């Protein structure tokens, strides 16, 4: 019996030693990543340059072709129906098409005969269709800047941040799909924003733990501003995930990936007592999604 007790104690001692080394390894890795990260000035200049470059690439010659192209036959038509307040069935959630409904109404589309937008190659009745196309184009340019910021949160170098952004901005298929009246720009932008805010939230928690020296309480000794920043990141990540799944159901993959990682951190990496506040970011997308459908139903009943 004493021999078994000695084996148990020896196992616990070796386990604690492994945990100690693993924690030291994690700290060393974080320090290495911080030293490898580009300076704030380089990130700001890169962000501005890539943003302007993305806008120039997306908005140049956006009026071509001046006819209904690709799936604009669906989404321009759906936008007109939303602007008219008419009910119709669609397999996708309504968020992006609600935006298009407001845009086509502001752009003075032909609302009296929405069927003309169902015909591929049909010319637009007004040149203001370019304003509607500009919205997904701007979101596409913003996705390129997020592709620049996300690797920075992962601890990559400036070149490691620059390459993904270049791949996104100069991809021909991505350019074509995001300069038309389609919903893909909305989906990809909100997916990238969800990932960015989630990574920023987790990095901030790790920074607060190291600064405070109290791993069981990341808020201990932190300034009030840091607490508000933390809550803001929780809400933003939840809202971006809610926007993602409110555009297309394929956005559930992002919620699943971020949610699993967040649950692991909430119950293992940080004190479980703070799990409810962290899991609120996972609950927020569901609430936002439900509110969109209630708003749609209420508007249809009023019209």
C-alpha positions as CSV (number, residue, x, y, z in Angstrom):
1,X,0.0,0.0,0.0
2,X,2.9,2.4,0.8
3,X,4.4,1.5,-2.5
4,X,1.3,2.5,-4.4
5,X,1.1,5.7,-2.4
6,X,4.7,6.5,-3.4
7,X,3.9,5.8,-7.0
8,X,0.9,8.1,-6.9
9,X,2.9,10.9,-5.3
10,X,5.7,10.4,-7.9
11,X,3.2,10.6,-10.7
12,X,1.7,13.8,-9.3
13,X,5.2,15.3,-8.9
14,X,6.1,14.4,-12.5
15,X,2.7,15.7,-13.8
16,X,3.2,19.0,-12.0
17,X,6.7,19.3,-13.4
18,X,5.3,18.7,-16.9
19,X,2.6,21.3,-16.3
20,X,5.3,23.8,-15.1
21,X,7.4,23.3,-18.1
22,X,4.4,23.5,-20.4
23,X,3.4,26.8,-18.9
24,X,7.0,28.1,-19.2
25,X,7.0,26.9,-22.8
26,X,3.8,28.8,-23.5
27,X,5.2,32.0,-22.0
28,X,8.4,31.6,-24.0
29,X,6.4,31.1,-27.1
30,X,4.3,34.2,-26.4
31,X,7.5,36.3,-25.9
32,X,9.0,35.0,-29.1
33,X,5.8,35.9,-31.0
34,X,5.8,39.4,-29.5
35,X,9.4,40.0,-30.5
36,X,8.6,38.8,-34.0
37,X,5.5,41.0,-34.4
38,X,5.9,44.1,-36.6
39,X,5.8,47.6,-35.0
40,X,2.6,49.6,-34.5
41,X,3.7,52.1,-37.1
42,X,4.3,49.4,-39.7
43,X,0.9,47.9,-39.0
44,X,-0.8,51.3,-39.3
45,X,0.9,52.1,-42.6
46,X,0.3,48.6,-44.0
47,X,-3.4,48.8,-42.9
48,X,-3.9,52.2,-44.6
49,X,-2.0,51.2,-47.8
50,X,-3.8,47.9,-48.2
51,X,-7.2,49.5,-47.5
52,X,-6.7,52.2,-50.2
53,X,-5.3,49.6,-52.6
54,X,-8.3,47.3,-52.0
55,X,-10.8,50.2,-52.6
56,X,-9.0,51.2,-55.8
57,X,-9.0,47.6,-57.1
58,X,-12.6,47.0,-56.2
59,X,-14.2,50.3,-57.2
60,X,-12.4,50.7,-60.5
61,X,-14.7,50.1,-63.5
62,X,-17.4,48.7,-61.2
63,X,-20.1,49.8,-63.6
64,X,-19.0,47.1,-66.1
65,X,-21.0,45.2,-67.2
66,X,-24.1,47.4,-67.0
67,X,-26.4,44.4,-67.1
68,X,-27.8,41.8,-64.7
69,X,-24.8,39.5,-64.1
70,X,-24.4,36.1,-62.5
71,X,-26.6,35.7,-59.4
72,X,-27.6,39.3,-59.5
73,X,-30.6,37.8,-61.2
74,X,-31.5,36.5,-57.7
75,X,-30.2,39.0,-55.2
76,X,-31.2,42.2,-57.1
77,X,-34.6,40.7,-57.5
78,X,-34.8,39.7,-53.8
79,X,-33.7,43.3,-52.9
80,X,-36.5,44.8,-55.0
81,X,-39.0,42.5,-53.3
82,X,-37.8,43.5,-49.8
83,X,-38.1,47.2,-50.9
84,X,-41.7,46.5,-52.0
85,X,-42.5,44.7,-48.7
86,X,-43.5,41.5,-50.5
87,X,-43.1,38.2,-48.8
88,X,-41.1,35.5,-50.6
89,X,-39.4,32.3,-49.6
90,X,-35.6,32.1,-49.7
91,X,-33.3,29.4,-48.3
92,X,-30.8,31.9,-46.9
93,X,-31.2,34.1,-43.8
94,X,-32.4,37.7,-44.6
95,X,-29.5,39.9,-43.3
96,X,-27.7,40.7,-46.6
97,X,-30.9,41.0,-48.6
98,X,-32.4,43.4,-46.1
99,X,-29.4,45.6,-46.7
100,X,-29.9,45.3,-50.5
101,X,-33.6,46.1,-50.0
102,X,-32.7,49.4,-48.4
103,X,-30.0,50.1,-51.1
104,X,-32.1,49.4,-54.1
105,X,-34.9,51.7,-52.7
106,X,-32.4,54.5,-52.1
107,X,-30.8,53.9,-55.6
108,X,-34.2,54.4,-57.3
109,X,-34.4,50.9,-58.8
110,X,-37.5,50.0,-60.9
111,X,-39.8,48.8,-58.1
112,X,-42.9,48.5,-60.3
113,X,-41.7,45.6,-62.3
114,X,-39.2,43.5,-60.2
115,X,-39.3,40.6,-62.8
116,X,-36.9,42.5,-65.1
117,X,-34.1,41.8,-62.6
118,X,-34.6,38.0,-63.0
119,X,-33.4,38.1,-66.6
120,X,-29.6,37.7,-67.1
121,X,-28.2,40.3,-69.4
122,X,-31.1,42.7,-68.9
123,X,-29.7,46.3,-68.7
124,X,-30.2,48.3,-65.5
125,X,-32.7,51.1,-65.8
126,X,-30.6,53.5,-63.9
127,X,-26.8,54.0,-63.4
128,X,-27.3,54.1,-59.6
129,X,-26.8,50.3,-59.6
130,X,-23.1,51.0,-59.2
131,X,-23.9,52.4,-55.7
132,X,-25.4,49.1,-54.7
133,X,-22.4,47.2,-56.1
134,X,-20.1,49.5,-54.2
135,X,-21.2,48.1,-50.8
136,X,-20.0,44.5,-51.3
137,X,-16.9,46.0,-53.0
138,X,-16.1,48.0,-49.9
139,X,-16.7,45.0,-47.7
140,X,-14.3,43.0,-49.9
141,X,-11.6,45.6,-49.5
142,X,-12.1,45.6,-45.7
143,X,-11.7,41.8,-45.8
144,X,-8.3,42.3,-47.3
145,X,-7.3,44.5,-44.4
146,X,-8.6,41.9,-41.9
147,X,-6.5,39.3,-43.7
148,X,-3.6,41.6,-42.8
149,X,-4.5,42.0,-39.1
150,X,-5.4,38.4,-38.3
151,X,-1.8,37.0,-38.8
152,X,-0.6,39.8,-36.5
153,X,-2.8,38.4,-33.7
154,X,-1.2,35.0,-34.4
155,X,2.2,36.4,-33.8
156,X,3.5,36.4,-37.4
157,X,6.0,38.8,-38.9
158,X,5.2,41.7,-41.2
159,X,5.8,39.6,-44.2
160,X,3.5,36.9,-42.8
161,X,0.8,39.5,-42.3
162,X,1.3,41.0,-45.8
163,X,1.1,37.9,-47.9
164,X,-2.4,36.8,-46.9
165,X,-3.7,40.3,-47.6
166,X,-2.1,40.3,-51.0
167,X,-3.6,36.9,-51.8
168,X,-7.0,38.2,-50.9
169,X,-6.8,41.5,-52.7
170,X,-5.3,40.2,-55.9
171,X,-7.4,37.0,-56.3
172,X,-9.3,37.3,-59.6
173,X,-12.2,35.1,-58.6
174,X,-12.6,36.9,-55.3
175,X,-12.5,40.3,-57.1
176,X,-15.3,39.2,-59.6
177,X,-17.5,37.8,-56.9
178,X,-17.3,40.8,-54.6
179,X,-18.0,43.5,-57.2
180,X,-21.5,42.3,-58.0
181,X,-24.8,42.4,-56.1
182,X,-24.1,39.1,-54.3
183,X,-24.1,38.1,-50.6
184,X,-20.6,36.5,-50.5
185,X,-18.8,39.8,-49.6
186,X,-21.0,40.1,-46.5
187,X,-20.3,36.5,-45.5
188,X,-16.6,36.6,-45.9
189,X,-16.2,40.0,-44.2
190,X,-18.2,39.0,-41.1
191,X,-16.3,35.6,-41.0
192,X,-13.0,37.4,-41.0
193,X,-14.2,40.0,-38.5
194,X,-15.4,37.2,-36.2
195,X,-12.0,35.5,-36.3
196,X,-10.1,38.7,-35.7
197,X,-12.1,39.9,-32.7
198,X,-12.0,36.4,-31.1
199,X,-8.2,36.3,-31.5
200,X,-7.8,39.8,-30.2
201,X,-10.0,38.9,-27.2
202,X,-7.9,35.8,-26.3
203,X,-4.6,37.6,-26.7
204,X,-5.9,40.4,-24.4
205,X,-6.9,37.8,-21.8
206,X,-3.4,36.3,-21.9
207,X,-1.8,39.8,-21.6
208,X,-4.0,40.7,-18.7
209,X,-3.1,37.4,-16.9
210,X,0.6,38.1,-17.3
211,X,0.3,41.7,-16.2
212,X,-1.7,40.9,-13.1
213,X,0.1,37.8,-12.0
214,X,-3.2,36.2,-10.9
215,X,-4.1,33.5,-13.5
216,X,-7.3,32.6,-11.6
217,X,-8.6,36.2,-11.9
218,X,-7.7,38.0,-15.2
219,X,-9.4,41.2,-14.1
220,X,-7.5,41.6,-10.8
221,X,-5.6,44.9,-10.8
222,X,-6.6,45.8,-14.4
223,X,-7.6,49.4,-15.2
224,X,-11.2,50.1,-15.8
225,X,-10.4,50.8,-19.5
226,X,-9.1,47.4,-19.9
227,X,-12.2,45.8,-18.5
228,X,-14.4,47.9,-20.9
229,X,-12.1,46.8,-23.8
230,X,-12.6,43.2,-22.8
231,X,-16.4,43.5,-22.7
232,X,-16.3,45.4,-26.1
233,X,-14.4,42.6,-27.7
234,X,-16.8,40.0,-26.3
235,X,-19.7,41.8,-27.7
236,X,-18.1,42.6,-31.1
237,X,-17.0,39.0,-31.6
238,X,-20.5,37.8,-30.8
239,X,-22.2,40.3,-33.1
240,X,-19.9,39.5,-36.0
241,X,-20.7,35.8,-35.6
242,X,-24.4,36.7,-35.5
243,X,-24.0,38.7,-38.7
244,X,-22.2,35.8,-40.3
245,X,-24.9,33.2,-39.7
246,X,-27.5,35.8,-40.6
247,X,-26.1,36.0,-44.1
248,X,-25.7,32.3,-44.9
249,X,-25.9,29.1,-42.8
250,X,-22.4,28.2,-43.9
251,X,-21.3,30.8,-41.3
252,X,-22.1,28.2,-38.6
253,X,-18.7,26.7,-39.2
254,X,-17.0,29.9,-37.8
255,X,-19.3,29.9,-34.8
256,X,-18.5,26.3,-34.1
257,X,-14.8,26.7,-34.4
258,X,-14.7,29.9,-32.2
259,X,-17.2,28.4,-29.8
260,X,-15.3,25.2,-29.1
261,X,-12.1,27.2,-28.6
262,X,-13.9,29.6,-26.3
263,X,-15.5,26.8,-24.2
264,X,-12.1,25.2,-23.8
265,X,-10.5,28.4,-22.6
266,X,-13.5,29.2,-20.3
267,X,-13.4,25.9,-18.4
268,X,-9.7,25.0,-18.6
269,X,-7.5,27.9,-19.4
270,X,-9.2,30.5,-17.1
271,X,-11.2,30.2,-13.9
272,X,-14.5,28.4,-14.6
273,X,-16.3,31.0,-12.5
274,X,-15.9,33.5,-15.4
275,X,-17.2,31.0,-17.9
276,X,-20.7,32.5,-18.1
277,X,-19.4,35.9,-19.1
278,X,-17.1,34.4,-21.8
279,X,-19.9,32.1,-23.1
280,X,-22.1,35.2,-23.5
281,X,-20.1,35.9,-26.7
282,X,-21.4,32.5,-28.1
283,X,-25.0,33.3,-27.1
284,X,-25.0,36.7,-28.8
285,X,-25.1,35.4,-32.4
286,X,-28.3,33.4,-31.6
287,X,-30.0,36.4,-30.2
288,X,-29.0,38.6,-33.1
289,X,-30.2,36.0,-35.6
290,X,-33.6,35.7,-33.9
291,X,-34.1,39.5,-33.8
292,X,-33.5,39.7,-37.6
293,X,-36.3,37.2,-38.2
294,X,-38.6,39.0,-35.8
295,X,-37.9,42.3,-37.5
296,X,-38.6,40.8,-40.9
297,X,-41.9,39.2,-39.8
298,X,-43.0,42.5,-38.1
299,X,-42.2,44.5,-41.2
300,X,-44.1,42.0,-43.5
301,X,-47.2,42.2,-41.3
302,X,-47.1,46.0,-41.3
303,X,-46.7,46.2,-45.0
